[in-house]
């Protein structure tokens, strides 16, 4: 496990808090591995680039003392800015919406508005400022995710039953089968 993840996990007071973080998350093993890889890459990249990310965030709020930012807000904006810069296939609206929702949930009542304003300013300075889904690169893992998440088509088996048999009577009652010997209407 990376140092950035160890730092986060080490800061938890006890096992109960750790369980609270994941109690509502239920994933298949396959999607879990893909999500873990994405989350790890996002966390590691954000941690490695935090100095540059902090400079960009600070420049976007010239009338505000960066050191006074709530740690949660700063962390959310770092993650979002890194995602805006390094994941061209993620629509900026998705990134901003997730960041705003996290700020509302995990920080102060005004944090959502603040994070929204700062990230919109930062978005204008990225390649995603004129994002167009039609020309945006595709997610390299999308094929794998589609295989995992797509609901398979139902297998339809045909069975022939006589119209006057017991199965035929049941089928006729529910009206969902075509019966052998029944004329098409």
Secondary structure, DSSP 4 states (H G I P E B T S, - for coil): --HHHHHHHHT--SHHHHHHHHTT----HHHHHHHHHHHHHHHHHHHHTHHHHHHHHHHHTTTS-GGGS-HHHHHHHHHHHHHHHH-TTS-HHHHHHHHHHHHHHHS-TTHHHHHHHHHHHHHTTSGGGG--TTTSPPPTTHHHHHHHHSPPPPP------BTTSHHHHHHHHHT-S--BTPPP-
